[in-house]
Amino acid sequence: MTDFFNPVVAQLYPDPETFDLIVLSGGTAGPMDSDPWVLKLQDFLHTTIDCYPQQKIVRVCWGHQTICVAFRGIVGSMDAAEIGVKRMKLTEEGCKMFPRNAVLHLHQFHRREITVPAQGFVPLAEEHEAFLNHTNTI
């Protein structure tokens, strides 16, 4: 089953007990913003991880940056937007996850980047492009 939730307007969140995977997608809001919905989403992430430690969460673009901020990382503006396919060189840990690749090519459209990684996350790619938490759930 796939379902969609609107954390911005409706501020609806999934019940972690009923889903195998939660995906945080891309977006245009600033993950460092103090908008009430951004803070509420970060609170949802902390509650989910505390109450459902086995819950899998995948994050893409804005979701990746938001997880970083929620776990004491820092996201900053880029000098120029990054648009198109980017070559991401994998770290040793990243090569374990993607054993046939030393490099991934992913389409990106970013105006912000992670400048300080979140605490407790292992880099899977150089330049703060991908991380995995120590329990392999995020």
N, C-alpha and C positions, 0 to 999 in steps of 0.2 A: 504494500500500500504506500502510496505517495500522497502527501498532504502539504499544503502551503499555509504559512502563517505570516501575518503582517505585524512586525514589531514596531512599525513607525506610526501608522494611523490607528489601527485597531488595538495595537499593543497586545496581540495574542501570541502565546508561546505554546510549543508542543508539550505534552505530558511525556517525559522521558521514559516512563514505564511502557508506553505503547509503541515506541519506535526503536528500531535497531540502530538507526543512524540519524543524526541531526546535521544538516548542512547549513552553514552560514554563507550566504552568497555575497556577491559584489554590491557596491552601492556608491553613492557620491557624497554622503555625509562624512564629516571628519570623525574618525574613531577617537580622537582626543577631545572632542566636543563635550560640553556638559549639558547637552539637550536632555530633557527628562527621559525620552525614549531610549537614548544611547546608554544612559546610566542604568535604566531598568533592564536593558538587555544584558549589560555586564553583570548585574545582580543575578539575573536568570542563569547566566553561565556559571557563576560561583556556586549558586544553589544546586544546579544540576550536577556539577562535579563533586560537591560535598555529599549530596544525598544519593547520587547514582554514579559511583566512581567507575563503573564499568561501561557507562554510556559512551558510545563512539560519536565524535564530532569531527566533521571535515570543514575546513574553512577555505574560502576562495577570496582573493582580492581584499575587499573591505572586511570580510569575515576573518581573514588571516590577521589583518591589522588590528581588529577589535579584540581578538583573543590576546594578542600581544599586549595591548593596553590594559586589558582586564587583569593580566598577570604581571603588572609592573614593568612592562617594556615601554618604549617610546617610539612614536611615529612622527616623522617630520615631513615637510614639503620638499619636493624634488626641485632641482633647478629648472628642469624641463620635463614635460609629460613624457611618459614611456608608452609608446603606442606601437603595436605590432608583435611579431614573434620574437621572443627573447631566448637566447641560449643560456641555460642555467647549468653551470658546472656543479655536479654532485660532490658532496663530501664523502668520506669513507662510510659513514652511517647511511647516507643517501644511496650509495651503491649497494648496500645490503638490502635496502627496500626495493630498489630497481636494479637487480643484478645484471641485466643485459645492457645497462647504459652507464656511461660516465657523465653524460650530458642529457638534459631534457630540453625540448623546444616547446615553449608554451606561449600562447597568445596573451598579451597583457595590455592593459590600458590603465596606467597608474599616474597619479599626480602626487602621491605620497609614498613614503617608504619607511620601513622599520629602521630606526637608527640605533636603538638599544633593544636587543632581544628580550623576550619575556623570561622570567626566572623559571628554571626547571625544564626548559625545552632544549632539545638537541638539534643542531643545524643539519638539515638534509641536503642543503644546497648553499653555495657561497652567496655572499651579498644579502644575507637575511631573507632569502626568497622562500624557504620552506623549512618547517620545524616539526618535530615530533616530541610529545611530552614523554616523561620517563615511564609512564604506565602504558604507553602505546595506544592511548584512547583518543588523543586529539592530534 
